[in-house]
Amino acid sequence: MPRPRHPPLPAAPTAPATSAQRQRVRVVVEAPQHSGLWGALDYLSEVALLPGELVRVPLGRRVVTGVVWDADDAQADWDAAALKDVAEVLSGLPPLPAAWRKLVAFAASYYQRSLGEMALMVLPPELRQLDALQWLRRRKRLDKALAEPPPAATAPVLPELTEQQAAALARLAGPAEQPFLLWGSTGSGKTEVYLRQAQRTLEAGRQVLMMVPEINLTPQLEARVAERFAGRRIVSLHSGLTPAQRLRHWLMAHLGEADVVLGTRLSVFTPLPRLGLIVVDEEHDPSYKQQDGARYSARDLAVYRARLESVPVILGSATPSLESWFNALPVAEGGTGRYQRLAMPARVGDGIMPTVRVLDMSRVLKPTMGQEPPPVALDLLRAIEERTARGEQSLVLLNRRGYAPVLQCTDCGWKSGCPHCSAWRVFHKQDRTLRCHHCGFTERVPRACPECGNTDIQPVGRGTERLEEQLAAALPQSRVGRIDADVTRLKGALEAQLASVHAGEVDVLVGTQMVAKGHDFRRITLVAAVNPDAALFASDFRAAERQFALLLQAAGRAGRDADVAGRSEMWVQTWHPTHPLYQSLRDYDYAAFAARQLEERKMAGLPPYASLAMLRAEGKTQEAAQTFLREAIEAVQPLADALGGITLYPAVPTPVQRVANIERAQLMIESPKRAALQRFMAECQRVWLDVAQQNRRNGLVRWAVDVDPLSI
């Protein structure tokens, strides 16, 4: 099917109409939630404008970019003399389609944000800053780039499908009446299923949107997609691009010129006129949930968009989120039956998952009183040495960066707390700094204790930087490397570090969660989690789910090559070896783990058996934040009583109470029915705006609503 071409640039500006012909248009502009501007504004236009066109309009003393929105029914009562004129039209850009506007409107409504904030937030920043003349110049450069043909097509050699891959693709070939949950073990070939289904879609003349949770996974998938679909235009969309790159890629997608779009969570809003397939890889990953501003879930919006545009959506994971798993369970098994589950439990090439060895730390490590235990058990050190001697690699997982979580004075007990946050400053030995990972406040390590002058200041605890140092000392014959956010901050650093691992230049890789998922390390035969217990007793009800996913994903990095699969191992150092989480991990029994977690959630009335929202406030003092929350809830308590089934919990400080000298508090709102919670939240917004305005003078800084929060 030929690709539809984008419209040509207009030969000349449209002639203005007479004043009698001017018409009212509805335009949404970027306005924060607290402004009280939730819908569209009225303007006058001398030319006929279509919904979805981009325009420049006056707003106060500024001229801003806006989107022409669908007309409402209130066309009779409006005063032309009170309305301002549209300043400019960004000609030559096809209107944002109706499906895009419906997606944005749904997201704004569901996540309790203003329509303009949501609509403008998801557009490329550079596009929002261009006036009409600048846009025309940019469009001409784009046309020149599009005149160049894509790389020549080649015929790739396709791998032979396994039986379970073929079965999954057979079901994907049928009607897409429900979302598909592709539940496949690590190494089972989920990506090959994505690519085969994408090929079907491209051959039908449609576009493909493939989403990944994090930027560091995009280049790897991009290379594989480019190899498979040579001759097709493939673009990526993520925050690692320059503003110009992001605008160019977005325009290619919107104009129908890009065949495949690879992106992180914001890519779910990319306008695609020929959309035919959505893939959400690692759908369980919390990175799909925006954590500030409009707190949307890209995974959930992908499911909504697929239904809206009648296209299939594939949610893929070895450890699905409990919400997705619940939706894929048949009604007879206690689920909703809304998703179709495609199971791929076996690895490609008859590979087997690594044997899980749970080390009881109370038996193998008995440190002397007052001394910190060694980083890894002696048995584990020997196992790593054996791998190095055979030319194999090991991965040691510690999900805490830095050298040590805190420095402490051995005399007076002083600790390296952050003066601006209720958190410790982490010791980074490489640059001799104390760095707060919440507000970024950084200082040089003091020569002596600031409280008593004692020069004996010791690191307490262990981060990846210290673990790398200790392993290098304990394993002198091994080349030890590290991958975490500290060593990959510079552009290209992550790719260089990964390339050294793939080239066999690293024997032991120390890393955080960023190396535990998505990467195809062919020579790793041992993975070790050295400090996984903290999540077992966290107050967050999702902590166990996240930890199980992290450990199972980490285990999947070992034994991916069939030649070494039989001797691959996953070591878990724990002080709680009988914990049910580790028992499920030992058997790779996600279904049993999920069943147990769902039973606990059901008894506690937690998602997916209930819907939650968090009302959060930040103030100059904790009292100011909590006062707003109390007054906000008191003002809407009658509404909650009238609707019924709405539970309003008391305000409490957040787990990290103070960040950058701002105090934070929150309260939870719960309902067994999602629709009831949505009705309640929509009614509350105007009330809370008034309460917030009254509390500004009392020290309230900002407030926000988080629907379907990931943490409480």
C-alpha positions in Angstrom: 0.0 0.0 0.0 1.6 3.4 -1.0 2.4 5.7 1.9 0.1 8.9 1.8 2.1 12.0 1.2 1.9 15.0 3.5 0.2 18.1 2.1 2.4 20.6 0.2 3.3 24.0 1.6 0.7 26.7 0.7 1.7 28.8 -2.2 0.6 32.0 -0.5 -1.1 33.1 2.7 -4.8 32.8 2.7 -6.6 36.1 2.1 -8.3 37.5 5.1 -12.1 37.5 5.2 -14.2 40.5 6.0 -15.0 41.2 9.6 -18.5 39.9 9.1 -17.1 36.5 8.2 -14.9 36.2 11.3 -15.8 33.1 13.3 -15.4 32.0 16.8 -12.9 29.2 17.4 -12.1 27.2 20.5 -8.4 27.1 21.4 -6.6 25.2 24.2 -3.4 26.8 25.5 -0.9 25.6 28.1 -2.2 26.5 31.5 -1.2 24.8 34.8 -3.7 23.0 36.9 -3.8 25.7 39.5 -4.8 28.4 37.1 -8.4 27.3 37.1 -8.4 27.3 33.3 -9.5 23.7 32.5 -11.1 24.0 29.0 -10.7 25.9 25.8 -10.7 29.7 25.3 -12.7 31.6 22.7 -10.9 33.5 19.9 -11.9 35.0 16.6 -10.4 33.9 13.3 -10.6 35.5 9.8 -10.0 32.2 8.1 -11.7 28.9 8.5 -9.8 26.7 11.0 -10.1 23.0 11.5 -9.9 21.3 14.9 -6.4 20.2 15.5 -4.6 23.0 13.7 -1.8 24.8 15.6 -2.2 28.6 16.0 -0.5 31.4 17.9 -2.9 33.4 20.1 -2.6 36.2 22.6 -2.7 35.2 26.3 -2.3 38.1 28.7 0.8 39.9 27.5 2.2 36.9 25.7 1.6 35.2 22.4 1.5 31.5 22.8 1.0 28.4 20.8 -2.4 26.7 21.0 -4.4 23.9 19.4 -7.8 24.6 17.8 -10.2 22.3 19.6 -13.6 20.9 18.7 -16.5 23.3 18.8 -19.0 23.0 21.6 -22.7 23.6 21.6 -22.6 27.1 23.1 -22.4 28.9 19.8 -25.2 31.3 20.3 -24.2 33.4 23.3 -20.8 35.0 22.7 -19.7 38.6 22.3 -17.3 39.2 19.4 -16.2 42.5 20.8 -14.8 40.8 23.9 -12.8 38.2 22.0 -9.2 38.5 20.7 -8.1 37.5 17.3 -5.9 34.5 16.4 -2.5 36.0 15.7 -1.0 33.4 13.4 -1.7 30.0 11.9 1.1 27.4 11.5 0.2 26.7 7.8 1.3 23.5 6.1 1.0 21.3 9.2 -1.9 18.7 9.0 -4.3 19.1 11.9 -3.8 16.9 14.8 -6.3 14.1 14.2 -9.5 13.5 16.0 -8.2 10.3 17.7 -5.3 12.3 19.1 -7.6 14.9 20.5 -9.8 12.2 22.1 -6.8 10.6 23.7 -5.6 13.9 25.1 -9.1 14.8 26.4 -9.4 11.4 28.1 -5.9 11.7 29.7 -6.7 15.2 31.0 -10.0 14.1 32.4 -8.8 10.8 33.9 -5.6 12.2 35.5 -7.4 15.4 36.6 -5.3 17.9 34.6 -6.4 20.9 32.5 -7.0 20.1 28.8 -4.5 22.7 27.6 -1.8 21.5 30.0 -2.1 18.0 28.7 -2.4 18.9 25.0 0.6 21.3 24.9 2.8 19.2 27.2 2.8 16.3 24.8 3.9 18.4 21.8 7.6 18.8 21.0 8.9 21.8 23.1 10.5 23.4 20.0 7.2 23.3 18.1 5.5 25.2 20.9 8.1 28.0 20.5 8.0 28.5 16.8 6.0 31.4 15.2 4.5 31.0 11.7 7.6 32.2 9.8 10.0 30.0 11.8 7.7 27.1 11.3 7.7 27.6 7.5 11.5 27.6 7.5 11.7 24.5 9.5 9.1 22.7 7.3 11.2 23.5 4.2 14.3 21.9 5.8 12.1 18.9 6.7 10.9 18.5 3.1 14.5 18.6 1.9 15.4 15.8 4.4 12.4 13.7 3.3 13.4 14.0 -0.3 16.3 11.7 0.6 15.3 8.1 0.2 15.6 5.8 3.3 18.4 3.1 3.4 18.1 0.5 0.7 16.0 -2.5 1.6 17.6 -5.8 2.3 16.3 -9.3 2.9 17.2 -10.2 6.5 17.7 -13.8 7.5 14.9 -14.5 9.9 15.4 -16.9 12.8 13.3 -20.0 12.9 10.3 -19.6 15.2 9.8 -21.8 18.2 6.4 -23.5 18.6 5.3 -21.0 21.3 6.3 -18.0 19.1 4.4 -19.4 16.2 1.4 -20.1 18.5 1.5 -16.5 19.8 1.7 -15.1 16.3 -1.2 -17.2 15.1 -3.4 -15.7 17.9 -2.1 -12.2 17.0 -3.3 -12.7 13.5 -6.9 -13.0 14.6 -9.2 -10.1 15.5 -7.8 -7.6 18.0 -10.9 -7.5 20.2 -8.8 -7.4 23.4 -5.3 -6.3 24.5 -2.8 -9.1 24.4 -0.5 -9.8 27.4 2.6 -11.6 26.1 3.9 -13.4 29.2 7.2 -14.8 28.2 10.2 -15.8 30.3 13.4 -13.8 29.8 15.1 -15.1 26.6 11.9 -16.6 25.3 11.9 -14.4 22.2 9.3 -11.8 22.9 11.1 -9.3 20.7 11.0 -11.6 17.7 7.2 -11.8 18.2 7.0 -8.0 18.2 9.1 -7.8 15.0 7.1 -10.4 13.2 3.8 -8.7 14.1 5.3 -5.3 13.1 6.3 -6.8 9.7 2.7 -7.8 9.2 1.5 -4.3 10.1 4.1 -2.6 7.8 3.2 -4.8 4.9 -0.4 -3.7 5.3 0.7 -0.1 4.9 0.3 0.9 8.6 2.6 2.4 11.2 4.0 0.8 14.3 4.5 2.3 17.7 7.0 0.4 19.9 7.4 1.6 23.5 10.2 0.9 26.0 10.4 2.0 29.6 13.8 3.7 29.6 16.1 5.6 27.3 19.0 3.2 27.8 17.0 0.4 26.2 16.1 2.4 23.1 19.4 2.3 21.1 19.6 -1.5 21.5 16.1 -2.0 20.2 16.6 0.6 17.6 19.6 -1.2 16.1 17.7 -4.5 16.0 14.6 -2.8 14.4 16.8 -1.0 11.9 18.5 -4.2 10.9 15.2 -6.0 10.5 13.4 -3.3 8.6 16.1 -1.8 6.4 14.4 0.3 3.8 11.8 1.7 6.2 12.0 5.0 8.0 12.5 4.4 11.7 12.5 7.3 14.3 13.0 7.4 18.0 11.3 9.7 20.5 12.8 10.2 24.0 14.3 12.9 26.2 17.8 12.0 25.2 17.3 13.7 21.8 18.1 17.3 21.0 15.0 19.6 20.7 15.6 19.7 16.9 15.9 15.9 16.6 12.8 15.4 18.6 10.8 17.9 16.5 12.0 16.3 13.2 11.1 12.8 14.4 7.7 13.8 15.7 6.9 15.6 12.4 7.9 12.5 10.4 5.6 10.4 12.5 2.7 13.0 12.3 3.1 13.4 8.5 3.0 9.6 8.0 6.6 9.4 6.8 7.9 7.3 9.6 7.0 3.7 9.5 8.2 2.7 13.0 8.4 4.9 16.1 10.4 3.7 19.0 9.9 5.7 22.2 9.6 6.0 25.9 6.4 7.0 27.7 5.7 10.3 26.0 5.6 8.6 22.6 2.2 7.2 23.5 0.8 10.7 22.4 2.6 10.7 19.0 0.0 11.4 16.3 0.2 8.6 13.7 -2.2 8.8 10.8 -1.6 5.1 9.8 -1.3 3.5 13.2 -1.7 -0.2 13.0 0.1 -1.7 16.1 1.2 -0.6 19.6 3.8 -2.6 21.5 4.6 -1.9 25.2 7.7 -3.8 26.1 8.4 -4.5 29.8 4.9 -3.3 30.5 5.3 -3.7 34.3 8.1 -1.1 34.5 7.3 1.9 36.8 9.0 4.2 34.3 5.8 4.2 32.3 4.2 6.3 35.0 5.0 10.0 34.9 6.0 11.1 38.4 5.5 14.9 38.2 3.2 17.3 36.4 0.5 15.3 34.7 1.0 11.9 36.3 -0.2 9.7 33.5 0.4 6.0 32.9 1.7 5.5 29.3 0.9 1.8 29.5 -2.7 2.4 30.4 -3.1 5.1 27.8 -1.6 2.7 25.2 -4.4 0.3 26.0 -7.0 3.1 25.7 -5.5 4.4 22.5 -5.6 0.9 20.9 -9.3 0.6 21.7 -9.9 4.1 20.5 -8.2 3.5 17.1 -9.2 -0.2 16.8 -5.7 -1.5 16.6 -4.0 -4.4 18.4 -1.8 -3.6 21.5 0.7 -6.1 22.9 1.9 -5.7 26.5 5.0 -7.8 27.0 6.8 -8.9 30.2 8.3 -11.8 32.0 6.8 -10.4 35.2 3.6 -8.6 34.3 2.2 -5.9 36.6 -0.4 -7.4 38.9 -3.0 -5.1 37.3 -2.3 -6.6 33.8 -2.1 -10.1 35.2 -5.5 -9.6 36.9 -7.0 -8.4 33.7 -5.6 -11.5 31.8 -7.0 -14.0 34.3 -10.3 -15.6 33.3 -13.3 -14.7 35.3 -13.5 -18.3 36.6 -10.0 -17.8 38.1 -10.9 -14.5 39.8 -9.8 -12.1 37.1 -11.6 -9.9 34.7 -10.8 -11.7 31.4 -10.4 -8.4 29.7 -7.0 -9.3 28.2 -5.9 -12.3 26.1 -2.8 -13.9 27.6 -0.2 -15.4 25.4 2.2 -17.6 27.3 5.8 -18.3 26.2 7.4 -20.0 29.2 10.4 -21.6 27.4 13.6 -20.0 26.3 14.7 -20.0 22.7 16.9 -22.9 21.7 15.8 -25.1 24.5 17.8 -22.9 27.0 17.0 -23.2 30.6 16.8 -20.5 33.3 19.7 -20.2 35.7 19.6 -22.3 38.8 18.6 -20.1 41.8 20.8 -20.5 44.9 19.5 -18.8 48.0 22.4 -18.1 50.5 21.4 -17.9 54.1 23.6 -15.0 55.3 23.1 -15.9 59.0 25.0 -19.1 58.4 27.7 -18.1 55.9 28.5 -14.6 57.3 29.1 -14.0 61.0 30.8 -10.6 61.3 32.6 -9.5 64.4 30.6 -7.2 66.7 30.8 -3.7 65.4 32.2 -4.6 62.0 30.5 -4.4 58.7 30.0 -7.8 57.0 32.0 -8.5 53.8 30.3 -7.6 50.5 29.7 -11.1 49.3 30.0 -14.6 50.9 33.2 -16.6 50.3 31.2 -19.3 48.4 30.0 -16.6 46.0 33.5 -15.2 45.5 34.8 -18.6 44.6 31.9 -19.1 42.1 32.8 -15.8 40.5 36.5 -16.7 40.3 35.5 -20.0 38.5 33.5 -18.0 35.9 36.5 -15.7 35.3 38.9 -18.6 34.9 36.6 -20.1 32.2 36.4 -16.8 30.4 32.8 -16.2 31.4 31.3 -13.1 33.0 29.4 -12.4 36.2 26.8 -9.7 37.1 26.6 -8.4 40.7 23.4 -6.4 41.4 23.1 -3.8 44.1 20.3 -1.3 43.6 22.1 1.6 45.4 24.6 3.9 43.7 27.4 5.9 45.3 30.1 4.6 47.7 28.1 4.5 50.9 24.6 5.7 51.9 26.0 7.8 54.7 29.1 9.0 56.5 29.2 8.8 60.3 31.5 10.1 63.0 32.8 7.4 65.3 32.9 9.7 68.3 29.7 11.8 68.4 27.6 9.9 66.0 27.2 12.7 63.4 25.8 11.5 60.1 25.9 13.2 56.7 22.4 14.4 56.6 21.1 16.8 53.9 20.4 20.3 55.4 17.6 20.8 52.8 16.0 17.3 52.9 14.9 14.7 55.4 17.4 12.3 53.8 21.1 11.4 54.0 23.7 12.7 51.6 25.4 9.8 49.8 29.2 9.5 49.9 30.7 9.4 46.4 34.4 8.5 46.8 35.5 9.0 43.2 35.0 12.8 43.4 35.1 13.0 47.3 31.6 14.5 47.6 28.5 14.2 49.7 25.6 14.3 47.3 21.9 14.4 48.1 20.0 12.2 45.5 16.8 14.1 46.2 17.7 17.8 45.8 21.1 17.5 44.3 22.9 19.5 47.0 26.6 18.6 46.9 29.6 19.4 49.1 33.1 18.2 49.5 33.7 15.6 52.2 34.7 17.4 55.4 38.2 16.7 56.7 36.8 16.4 60.2 33.4 15.9 61.9 31.5 19.2 61.7 30.1 18.6 65.2 33.1 17.5 67.3 36.2 17.8 65.0 37.0 14.1 65.0 38.9 13.1 61.9 37.7 9.5 62.0 34.7 9.7 59.7 33.6 6.3 58.4 31.3 5.2 55.5 28.3 3.2 56.7 26.6 0.8 54.3 27.5 0.0 50.7 26.7 1.4 47.3 27.9 0.2 43.8 31.0 2.4 43.9 32.2 0.7 47.1 31.1 -2.7 46.0 33.2 -2.3 42.8 36.2 -1.4 44.9 35.8 -4.3 47.4 35.3 -6.8 44.6 38.3 -5.6 42.8 40.4 -6.1 45.9 38.9 -9.5 46.6 39.2 -10.7 43.0 42.6 -9.5 41.8 42.5 -11.8 38.7 39.2 -10.3 37.5 38.5 -7.1 35.6 35.7 -5.4 37.5 33.5 -2.7 35.9 30.5 -0.7 36.9 27.3 0.6 35.2 25.1 3.0 37.2 23.7 6.5 36.8 27.0 8.0 38.0 29.2 6.5 35.4 26.8 6.9 32.5 25.9 10.6 32.9 27.8 11.8 29.8 26.4 11.2 26.3 27.6 7.9 24.9 29.0 6.7 28.2 26.4 3.9 28.6 26.9 2.7 25.1 30.7 2.6 25.6 30.3 0.7 28.9 27.9 -1.9 27.4 30.2 -2.3 24.4 33.1 -3.2 26.7 31.0 -5.8 28.4 29.9 -7.3 25.1 33.5 -7.3 23.9 34.6 -9.4 26.9 36.7 -6.6 28.5 34.9 -6.9 31.8 34.8 -10.1 33.9 32.6 -8.9 36.8 30.0 -6.2 36.2 28.6 -4.3 39.2 25.4 -2.5 38.4 22.0 -1.2 39.5 18.6 -2.0 38.1 19.5 -0.3 34.8 21.6 -3.4 33.8 19.1 -5.9 35.1 16.6 -5.7 32.3 16.5 -5.7 28.5 20.2 -6.3 27.8 21.4 -9.3 25.9 24.6 -10.3 27.6 25.7 -13.5 25.9 28.7 -14.4 28.2 27.2 -13.8 31.6 26.7 -17.1 33.5 26.3 -15.9 37.0 24.1 -13.2 38.5 24.2 -12.3 42.2 21.9 -10.0 44.2 23.9 -9.0 47.3 21.4 -6.9 49.3 17.8 -7.6 48.2 16.1 -7.8 51.6 15.2 -4.1 52.1 12.1 -4.4 49.8 10.7 -7.3 51.8 9.5 -5.1 54.6 8.9 -1.7 52.9 5.7 0.1 53.7 4.8 0.4 50.0 2.4 -2.3 49.1 4.0 -2.7 45.6 7.5 -3.2 47.0 7.4 -7.0 46.8 6.0 -7.0 43.3 8.8 -4.7 42.1 11.5 -6.7 43.9 10.4 -10.0 42.4 10.3 -8.4 38.9 13.8 -7.0 39.4 15.3 -10.2 40.6 13.7 -12.4 37.9 14.7 -9.9 35.2 18.2 -9.9 36.6 18.3 -13.7 36.6 17.3 -13.5 32.9 20.7 -11.8 32.1 22.5 -15.1 32.7 22.6 -18.1 30.4 21.2 -16.5 27.4 23.6 -18.4 25.1 22.6 -22.0 24.9 26.3 -23.1 25.2 26.5 -21.8 28.8 22.8 -22.1 29.9 23.3 -25.4 31.7 25.8 -24.0 34.2 24.3 -20.6 34.7 23.3 -19.6 38.3 21.4 -16.8 40.1 22.7 -16.2 43.7 20.6 -14.4 46.2 22.3 -13.3 49.5 19.5 -12.9 52.1 19.0 -13.0 55.8 15.4 -14.3 55.2 15.9 -17.4 53.0 12.4 -18.8 53.8 10.6 -15.7 52.6 7.8 -16.7 50.0 9.2 -14.3 47.5 12.5 -16.2 47.3 10.7 -19.5 47.2 8.7 -18.3 44.1 11.9 -17.0 42.6 13.7 -20.3 43.1 11.0 -22.1 41.1 10.5 -19.2 38.6 6.8 -19.5 39.5 5.4 -16.0 38.7 1.9 -17.4 38.7 2.1 -18.6 42.3 3.7 -15.3 43.4 1.0 -13.3 41.7 -1.7 -15.4 43.2 -0.4 -14.8 46.7 0.0 -11.1 46.1 -3.5 -10.8 44.6 -5.0 -12.6 47.6 -3.2 -10.2 50.0 -4.4 -7.2 47.9 -7.9 -8.5 47.9 -8.0 -8.8 51.7 -6.5 -5.4 52.1 -8.8 -3.7 49.6 -5.8 -2.5 47.4 -5.4 -2.3 43.6 -6.5 -4.0 41.4 -9.5 -4.6 43.7 -9.8 -0.9 44.5 -9.0 2.4 42.9 -6.7 5.0 44.6 -5.8 8.6 44.2 -3.4 10.7 46.3 -3.8 14.3 47.1 -0.4 15.7 47.7 0.6 19.1 49.0 3.9 21.0 49.5 4.4 23.9 51.9 6.9 26.1 53.6 6.1 24.1 56.7 4.6 20.7 57.4 1.8 22.4 59.1 1.0 24.5 56.0 0.9 21.3 53.8 -1.3 19.4 56.2 -3.6 22.3 56.9 -4.4 22.5 53.2 -5.1 18.8 53.0 -7.3 18.8 56.1 -9.4 21.7 54.8 -9.5 20.2 51.3 -11.0 17.0 52.6 -13.4 18.7 55.0 -14.7 20.7 52.1 -15.6 17.6 50.0 -16.6 15.2 52.8 -20.3 15.9 52.2 -19.8 15.0 48.5 -18.0 11.7 49.5 -20.9 10.9 51.8 -23.4 11.6 49.1 -21.7 9.4 46.5 -21.0 6.6 48.9 -18.0 4.2 48.9 -15.4 7.0 49.0 -12.9 6.7 51.8 -10.8 9.7 52.8 -7.7 8.9 54.8 -6.0 11.4 57.2 -3.1 13.5 56.0 0.4 12.2 56.8 4.0 13.3 55.8 5.4 11.7 52.7 8.1 9.0 53.2 10.7 11.6 52.4 9.1 14.5 54.3 11.3 17.4 53.2 13.0 18.0 49.8 14.9 21.2 48.9 13.5 22.9 52.1 9.9 22.2 51.1 7.7 20.1 53.4 5.5 17.5 51.8 2.4 15.7 52.9 -0.3 13.5 51.3 -3.6 11.8 51.9 -5.1 8.8 50.2 -8.6 8.6 48.6 -10.0 5.1 48.0 -13.0 3.7 46.2 -13.9 0.1 45.2 -15.3 1.5 41.9 -13.1 3.5 39.5 -16.1 5.4 38.0 -17.2 6.6 41.4 -13.7 7.8 42.2 -13.5 9.7 38.9 -16.8 11.4 39.5 -15.7 12.4 43.0 -12.3 13.8 41.8 -13.9 15.8 39.0 -16.3 17.5 41.4 -13.5 18.2 43.9 -11.2 20.2 41.6 -13.0 23.5 41.7 -13.4 23.2 45.5 -9.7 22.4 46.0 -8.7 25.4 43.8 -10.6 27.7 46.2 -9.1 26.0 49.3 -5.6 26.3 47.8 -6.1 30.0 47.0 -7.1 30.6 50.7 -4.1 28.7 51.9 -1.5 30.5 49.8 -0.9 33.1 52.4 -0.4 30.4 55.0 2.6 28.9 53.3 1.1 26.4 50.8 3.5 26.1 47.8 1.7 23.7 45.5 -0.7 20.8 45.4 -1.3 18.0 43.0 -3.5 14.9 42.4 -2.0 11.5 41.5 -4.6 9.1 40.1 -3.5 5.4 40.3 -0.3 6.2 42.3 2.6 3.8 42.1 3.5 4.4 45.8 1.6 5.5 48.9 
